[in-house]
Structure formats: structure tokens, C-alpha cells
């Protein structure tokens, strides 16, 4: 994805080319295909360009409207171009001759601040209104884009990448709650970043700010308010789903470069691959699939519900679909420590799921070497296309359900059917203790008390005991976090480091609306879970995938990988333990115990939390107070 940036001064001080280039310089890797700046008086806008769609080669940004009043900069892929042609009464020739900015500008001229509601795809844009002296800034509904901003008494600045804002020498302080969330595996969300003075614009939001500094932020879309969708026959749900889902994938294939996919053995990415393969076959094109594979032996690490090596199943998918070139990626040259260092540079803040960093970097590095332009994922599928209902919510229609679970020796499901929910949740509470977030984490307990972590969890609706709740939609909202997710920000920033657009069709706006509007019964009954995707894709995927009961775990050999770097782990952990500053954040006696006996603690959870601690330690170490 391309990048945008800009600044407006409240005191009337002119914005200069030097200032805009100062923002542009540290993030120039976002624009391998060039970019430009525009400025006048107290406002300046910029863009860095990455060609991807066929129409993107016509893009010249920032651009001024025909009447001379509006100035636009954008980073976008607009999926509903044909609908906009009809709604805006445009000449149909623009579909192949006009870039995304043309449609955004026309939409803004017609609908103003309501324009984001009409634009579907992955996009972010900024518009300066010369007459009203007003800046409008917006992000898509739930796509893989990013925007960060800073406001003080002198100016307002924004950028797709934090580096653009960090170049302004803002007086910075560490966001300690953000740090704590990473350490206790509580995914940050909303506006918060690793810095108190830099905020993110969440998805489905826009900002309006005028030359006097008057500021207004608004959320414009709510997945929570989608209407119910009801059909007379269950087959109608599958047919409609397949139509919407296939289009969501097709929109993201609009590229002048080869298409890749992160392919696992699961239903989500496999379904995306099936639809992509179908459309690419028509154009006689290949789909390049990348599967993370273990570097070390993992036979004894498979569990009842998870598999460590997904390659055999992804090979079945690739062979079945025919036009897929499959590449197993073992990330032998990237250690878990290398992975978090690279990610920390790309994101400019600590991040969740540190143990995935090494294999993600390895896959994206391989894709870059192959000149891939777009990487598809199915990251959001668990809450949209393949929602899984726990056995507690399944109604027992006959004795065969119980008999089936007894035959499978699945006692968890048996217990969930016969034991009251209150007792199950009480058991979870007792088993995990009063402070479950302290169990495996290396966070300083006193630090959590100072921040009132437990109270904030309750206030923000986060349950560290992961107790079962009855409201299925609430569970899904908590997973997707519509209007507050930071997932799109992360993917966008990671992709930029490899000249890639990372796209997730399972988070398509129309698809999400459909998946949240249909009855829960379409997803599950007593005989089958994940019914929607399984029945819809039954003719598009091999039976091994359709009926696959396992979930893949890409970091199963994390212990062996980290032991290979044990000397550096001990060194970096010692830096944390010996630092007076770090003692505020970390339980250093606990971390020291693990560090001094690293060979003995061959537990994935301990190693993953050691990795998180090193990640936070590196961020704090590299942080310059006031800069």
C-alpha cells in the first residue's frame, strides 16, 4: 500500500518543502515508485507511491480538484468502482483509465464527510478544503491500512507510518498501559500506540480539523448495527455467501504484479486460495502460496486439536486446485530475535504475537524476492466466514450427540453439555487464579497495581479468565474489534517493508455485513461446525481440508529456535534484569530464574513470554525520552 502524510500549522506559519521532506525521508521505502508533495501557506500534503493495480500507474498525488478548491492525497484500492460510476453518474471509461484518487475525490465532492460510507476497499485519504480552511482525514471500514496523528497547540500532523511523525521531534513519553498490555497478552486497540503523544486513527473513523485547531473525530460505521438477513432455505445462505465471498477475493486480485497467499491447512486461507485460483485460471495465471514449516522435529508436539507441520495438507490443496506454486518456508536464516527486531523497526512499537515475527518476515522476504505485489490472507476468517460455536451452545436433539462425543472420548464437550455454565466459569476462575495475567508473564506485579490493570480490564470488557459468555455476536465483536482493531495497521506497516499489499478478503465490508446478519444456525448444528464455509466450498476444496478438524500452529518449534540463540537471549535478558529503569516494568527475579536455567525451561509459554520481555526491553532501551 502507498503512504500519505501531511501537516497544518495553527499559528499561520508557512509549511515548507523542507518540513515535508523531513517527514518523507524516514518513510521513503513506502514509495518505491516515487511520490510528491504539495504545500501552500500553513498546509502541506504528501504521498509515497507503490504501483499495484493497473490504474495506479496513472496516479499523481497530491491532486487538485477541477474547480481548484480541494487538494487530495490518498493510499487506496477502491473495490466498488462500478457502483460509484452509477452513483456519481460517471463515464464508464473511467473504470480502466482513472486511478483510485479520481473516485475518492468525486465521492468527497458529492457526499463530503459522508463519503467514507460509500467507499469500499482498503483506503485512507486526506482532503484539504481551500475555501473552508479545513482538513478531512479518513480510514476505511476494516481494511489493512494505517494512519497516525499528533496534535499540539502549534500544529496537527498525520502519516501512514509513525516514522513520519517521529521525524518532527515530538516530545514523547512511553505509553505504559500499552507496554503492560503486550506483556500480559492483552491485545491493544483503538487509538493507543506505544507513545502517549502519537495516536492512531482507528478503522471506520474520520477526523475534521480546521486552521484554528478545532478538532472533531467521528466513527461512521458500526458492524454492531447490521440488519438481520433471513432466507427461506439454508442453501440460499450458502449460494449468497459464495457470491459475496468470491467477489471479495476477486477485488483483491486487481494487480499488475503476481499474487501470493499465506496458505495454512485451515479453512480460511484455503477458501481464499480456492477463489483466487478460480479467477486466476481464467487469465492463465499462477497463485504463489507460502506455508510456514517447522525447522526442527515436531512429531511429538502435535496435540489433539493442533498440528505443527501444515505442509502436507497445504500440498493437498495446491495439488487439488492445480494452478498453485507452493513454497514451504522454514525461516532457517531468521531467528525469533531477528524477527522481533525487524518488526520493531517496521512498527515503531511493541506488538502482540511476537513469536510469529520470524516466520512472517521469512514469508514476506521470499515474496519480495519473487516480485509478488499482493499477499492474500484469511486472518479475519475465524470471526466471519468460519465462526466456530462451542459445544456448550449446541442443543442436544437426540442421544446420538452424546454418544458421538463419548465415542470420540471428547470429555470437554461432554462436560460442556451437562455442566451448568456458571460452574464451568467458576472452574476457569479457580484454575487460573485471581491474577491470571501474572501466571506466565514477566510483568512486575507492582507495575500492574500502579496502572490498575485488573480494574481497566473490567472497565474495557476484557476477561483474562476467558470465561464463556452466552452472546455469540459479542464474542465475535471482541475478536474483530470493529471500529477499534489495530490489525490493519500492523499488516499495512509490515507489508510496506517488503513493497507488498497484504489483503484479507475475509474482512471485506460486504462479507462482514453478511456474515453478521445471518442466523447462528447457519454456522453450526449438532452434526457439523463451521457449516457455512464447509458447505459453500464443498466443490472447491479437497475433502481433507473441508473435513480437517485440526488447527495449525506455526511456531511449534519456537523452543528449539530460541535455544539456538540462547547466548543472545541470556545477554538481552541480563540487560533487562540489571537495568534500574526496566525494574519498574519487569518481574526481574522471575525473569532471572528463567534466564539462568534456560536449558531446563523447555515450555513454549515461558519462551514466548521471554521473547515478549526482550521485545519490550529493546523498545524501552531504544526510546529517547522527549524524542
N, C-alpha and C positions, 0 to 999 in steps of 0.2 A: 504494500500500500504506500502511496505517496505520503508526504507530510506537509503540514501547514504551520505557520507561526505568525505572530504579529504583536503589536504594542500600540497603545494610545496613551498619550500624556494628558493629565487633567489640568496641568498648570499652563497649557498653551505652548510649552516648549516644543520646538520642531523635532520630529523624528528624522534621523539621518540614515543614509545608506550604511554608514559605518556601524551604527547600532544594529540594524537588521542583519548585516553580515556577521556581526558578533554573535547573534543568535543562531545564524545559519551554519557557521563554521563547525561547531562540535557535532552537528547532526547531519552533515553533508552526505554521509553514507546512505541516508534515506533517499537521496536523489541521484542515482547512477545515470539517469537520463536528463540531468540538468535541472533547471528551476530558475526562478526570478523573484524580484522584489518590486514593490510599488510603495511610494510614500508621498504624502503631501501634508504640510502643516504638522498637526500633532498626531497623525495616524500613519502606521506603516503595516503592510501585509507582505507575506512571503509564501513561497511554495517550493517544495523539492519533489522532483518527478520520477516515478518509476513506471515505465510503459508496461502495460499488461493487456488490456482489452484492445481490440482492433481500432477502436475510436480514440484511444488515449494518445495516439501519435499526433492527433490534431490539437491536443490540449496546450494552451498557452495561458498560464496563470501567473499572477492575478489578472483578471479580466474586468473590463469596464462595460456596463450595460449600454445598449444602443442610445438611450437617452442621456447617458453620461452621469446619471445620479448614483448608481450602485457600483461598488467595486467588490468582486468576489474572489476568494481563494478557497480551494476545496481539495480534498483527498477522497475519491469516491468511486464506487461501482454501483450504478443505479440499475436495479433489476426490472422495474416496471416502466421502462421507457415507452413501450407500446401503449399502455394505459394513459401515460402522460400526454402522448401525442393526441389522443382523443379528448382528454380532459382540457388540454390547453389549446386545442384546435391548431396543431402544428402541421406543417407539411411532412408527410411520411418519409420523404427523402432524408430527413434529419436522423432517422434511425441508424443509418450507415455512414453519415457524413459529419455528425456532430458529437463532440465529447460529452462527458457527464456534466461538466460545468454549465453547458447550454441548458440542460433540463432543470438543473438546480436554480439557475438564475431566472428562468421563465416561471418556475414554480413560486419562487420568492416574490416576483413581481405581481403574481396573481393572488397569492394567499398570505404573504407576509409571514408573521410569526406562526401561522398555522401550517406553513409549507412542510415542516418535518413530518407531519401526519400523513402526507401524500407521497413521500419519497421512501421507497423500499429498497433495501440493499445494505451494503456496508459503506458508510459515508460519514464525513464530518466536513463542516464548512463554516466560513465566516463571511459576513457581508457588512460592508461599511456604507451607510446612507449619508451621502454628502450633504443633502439638504437638512436632514434632521440631526446630523452630527451624532449618529447612533451606530453602535457596533452590535451585530447579532451573531451569536455563536451557537452551533447546534451539533448534536451527535445522533446517530441512527438509533433505531428501536432496541436492538440487542445484538449488534454485529461485532466483528473484530476490528474495532477502530479505537483510537485513543485521543484524548485532549486533556491537557493540564493547564492550570491557570494560577496566576498570582496577582493579588491586588493590594496596593498600599495607598497612602494619601497622595502619591505623585503620579502613579500610572497603573494601568491594567495590561498584563501580558499573557499570551497563551501560546501553546505549542503542542504538536503531536507527541513530542519527546521531551522528557524532563531536562535533557541537556540544553535545550534552547532556553529554558528558564534559568537553569543553573549558571549559564553564561552571564547573566545580568548581575551577578554578585549580590544576590539577595541575602539578607541577614537571616540565616537558617538555624533552626533548632530541631532536634530529633523528636519525632512523634513516638513517645514511649508506649502508648497504647497499641500502636501498630506493631512495634517490636514485640510486645508481650503476646499479641495475637498469633504471630508467627511461631513463637516459642511454645505456645500451648495448642497449636494446630487448630486455631480458630480463624477461619478464612476472613481477611479484611474485606470490606465492601464500601459502597457509597463513595463519598468524596475523599476519604482519608488516603494519604500516601505516607511514605517514610519520613516526610518533613511536615511540620506544622504549618509552614508558610506556603507550601505548594499543594493545591487541591486538584482533584480530577473532576472532569465533568462526566457524571455517570451517563449510561445509555438512557435514551428516551427523555433527555433534558435539553433545554436551551437557556442561554444567558443573553440578556439585553443590558447594555451599559452605554450611557451617553458621555459626552465630552466633559460633563461636570462630575462624573464619577457615580451617578445614580445607577444602582445595580438591581437587577431583577433576575431570579432564576426560577424556572418552572419545569415540572415534569409534564410531558404532553401525551403519554401513552401508558395504559395500565392493562397488563395481561390479566390482572385480577378481575377485570370488568368484561371479559369476553362473553358473548351470549352463548346459551346452550344450543347445541346442534343435535337434532334428532332426525333419524331416518326410519322408514317402516321396516327395512330388512337389514340384518347385520352385514350382509355382503355389500350393501351400499356404502357402509363406512370404509370398507377395505378399498373399494373402487375409487372413492373420492380421495382417500388418503394417498393412494398410488399416484393419482393425477397431480395432487399438490406437491407431494414429495419429489416426484420425478422432475417437476419444473424447478423446484428449489435447487436441485443438483444441476440442472441444465444451465440455469442463470450463472452459476459459478464456474462454468466451463468456457465462458467467453474470454478467450485469451489468445494472444499471438505467440505464446510460448507453450511448451509441453506441460501437461497436467500430471501432478503426482498426488499420492494419498498416503497418509499414515494408516496402514492396514493392520488391524488386530484380528483375533479369532472371534470377536464379538459380533453381535447382530448389527450394531450401529454403523461402524465403519464398513462392514461387509455390505450392508444395504446401500450405503453411499457409493461404494465401489461398483455394485451391480448396476445402478442407474447411470453412473458416469461411463461405465463400459458400454452400455447400450447406446448412448448418444455418440460416443467417440467412434464406435464401429461404423456408424453411418458415414463418418468422414474419413474412414480408413486410418484412424489414429490409435496409438497405444496409450494405455494408462500405466504410469510408473508407480509401483507400490513399494513402500518401505516398512519393514517389520523389525521391531527391536527383538533381538535374540540374546540369550544369556551367553556370557563368555566362559563361565565355569559350569561344572556339572551340577544339575539341578534335579536329578531324578528323585531324590529323597525329599525335595521341597514342595512337590505337588501336594495339594490338600484335597479335601472332598469337593470343594467348590471352586478351586483355583488351579490354574496350570502355569508353569514357569516358562515353558517354551511354546510360543504360539505359532511358530513357523510351519509345522506340519499341517495345521488347519488353514492357515493363510495360503499355503501352497495348493490345497484343495480348491479354495475359492478362485485363485488365479487360473488354475487349470480349467475349471468349470466355465469361467467367463471368457477365456480364450485370448483376449487382446490385452492381457496384463503382463508386464515385465516385473517380476518380484525380486526385491533386493533385501536379503537378511542383513541387518546392521548390528554388529556386536559391540561397537564403540570401544574397541580394544585400545585405541590411542587416546581416549578421553577418560580420565579418572573422574570419580564423583566430585573430587575437589576442583578439578579443572572445570567441570560442568557448572558448579555454583559460582565460580569466579567469572566465567563468561556471562552467565545470566545476570549477575550483579552488575556487570558493566552495561549490559543491554537495557536493564530495567531501572538502574539507578536507585534501587531499594531492595530490601529483602523480599522473599516471595515464598508462597506456600508450595508444598510438594518438592522440596529441594532434592529428594532422592531421584527424581525423574530428569534432572537437568542434564546429566551426562548423555543419556541416550537420545533425548530430544535434540541436543546440539549435534550429535553424530548424524542423525537422520537429516537435519536441515543442511548440514555441511555437505552431505552426499547429494542432496537435491540441488544445491547451488552449483556443485561441480558439473552436474548434468544439465545445467541451464533450465531447470524447471521454473515455471513462472508462478504457478498456483499449487498449493498443497491443500488437499481436502482433509477434513477430519469428521468424526462423528461425536465430538466431545459432549455436546448437549443432549445426545440421544436418550440417556438414561431417564431424563425427566420429560421427554417429549415423545419420541416415536416408540420407545421400548420400555415404557414405565412398568415396573415390576411391583405387584401388590403382595405384601407379606401374607403368609398363611393365616395370620390372625383374622384378617378381614374376609377370608373366603367362607362362604356359608356351606355347611355340610348338607348336601341334598340326599345323600344315602351313605350306607356303611362302607361303600367301596372307597370313599375318600380316605377314611381312617385306615382301612385295610391296605391301601396303596402306600401310605406313609409307614405303616408297620413293616410291610414287605421291604421297603427301602431303608428301614432302620433309621428313619429321619425323625429322631425323638424331639428335636427342636420344634418341628412342625406339629407333631402330635401334642406336645405340651401347649403350644400356642393356641390350639383349637379347644382345649379343655380347661385351661387355667385362666381365670379372670385377668383382664388387662391390668387392674390395679396391683395384683400380686406380681405379675411379670415386671412391671415398672419398679416396684419395691425391691425386687431381687436385683435389678440393674443398679439401683441406688446403693444397696448394701455391698454388692460385689465390687463396685468401682470406688466406693468410699466417698467421704464428704467433699473432698477436693480432688476429683478425678483427673483434672488437668495437671496436677503435680506429679502424678504417678511415674510417667516416663520422661517428662520434660526436665530440662536442666535450668528452668527459670528459678530465680530467687523467690522463695515464698513471701519474704517481706516486701519485695517489689510488687507482688500481686495484691498484697494488702494495701499498699500505698495507692495503687491505681484502682482499688475496689473492683478487681476483675470479676469476682463472683457476682457482685451487685450489677455490674454492667452487663454480664451475660444474661441475667434475668431481665434487665431492662430492655435489652435488644432482642430478646426472644431466642437466645442460643442456649441449647441444652447440652451440657458436657457429659451427661449420662446417656444421651441418645435414647431416651425413653420413647415408647411407641405412642403416637397420637392418632386419634381417630380420623381426623380430617385429611384425606389423601391429597387434596389440592394444596393444602397448607404445606405438606411435606415437599411437594414439587416446587412450590414457590420458594421455599427455603433453599432448595437445591439450585434453582436457576437464578434467583435473586433478580427478578425483572425490575428495571429502574435503578439497580444498585450494584450489579455484578461488575467485578473488575477483570473477569476472564478475557473479554475482548481487548482490553488494554494490554494485557500480558501477551496474548498471541500477536497483536499488531506490532509491539515493540520487538518481540523475538524475531518475527518474520523479517522486519526491516534490516536486521543484522545480516541476513542472508539473501537480500534482494528478492524476497518471496511474499506473495499474498497468501495468507493462511485463512481458509474459508471453511465455515461449518454450516452445511445445509440443514442440519437438524435444529439450528437456531433461527431458521428463516421465519420472518414475521408472520406470513400467512400460514405456514405449517404450525407454528406455536399456537396461533389463534385456533386453528382447527383441533389440534391435539388436546387443548384445554377445554374445548367446547363439547367434545363427545363424552358419552357416559363412561364411567369407570369399568362397566361390564364389558366394554369392547376390548379392554386390555387384559382381562383375566376372568376365568371362571374356575370351577373345581377341577377341571381336567387340564387346563392349559394356562400358563402365564405368558405375558408379552404377546398376547394373541394378535394385536393389531399389526405389528411388523412381521410376525411369523406367517400369518395367513395372507397378508398383502404381497409378500415377497416370495411366496412358496414356489413360484415358477421362475424365479430369477436367481435363486441361490441353491447350492447343493444341500442335500438333506443333513449332512454332517454339521453344517452351520445353522440351518434352521432349527435343528434339534439340539444344538450344543448347550449343555447345562452349565458349562464352566465359564469363569471369568479369568482373563489373563492378568498376570502381574509382571510388569516389565522390569522390575527392579529386584527380582528374587535373589539374584546373586550379589546384592549390594555389600554383604559382609565380606565376601572374598575380594571384591574390588577394593574396598576400603582398607582391608588388611595389607594389600599390596602397597598402599600409601601410608602405612602406619607411622612411619617416622615423621612425615609431614603433619599427620593428624595429631601426634603427640606434641610436636612443636607448636602448632597453632592453638591447641587446647591449653598448653602451658602458658602461652601469651595471655589467654583469657583468664586463667587462674591466678596469674601473677600481676594482673592489672587492677589497680585500685578502682579505676573507672568501671571496669567490667563487673566488679564485685556487686555493684548495685543491681545489675540485671540477672546475674547468673548464680546458681547454687554451686559455687566453686568446689566445696568439699565433695559433692556428689560427682561433679564432672571430673575432678582429680582422681577419684576412685576408679572410674571407668578408664581414664587415660593411662593410669599406672598399671592397669590389668587388662589392657585392650585385647590381648590374645584370649583371655578367658571369657569375655562377654561376647559370645557369638549369637547375639539376639538382634534381629532386624530392627526392632523398635529402638533399642539403645543406639545402634549405629546411625539410624536415620535422625535421631534427636541430637546426637553428637554433630552430625552434618549441619543441622539447623543452627546449632550453637555456634559453629565455626562461621556459618554464613552471617549471622548477626554480629559476631565478633569482627569479621572483616569489614562490614558496613560501618560499625562504630569506629574502628581503627582508621578507616579512610575518611571519616567525616571530619570536616574542618569547622569548628564552631564559628558561627557568623558568616560562613561561606556556603 
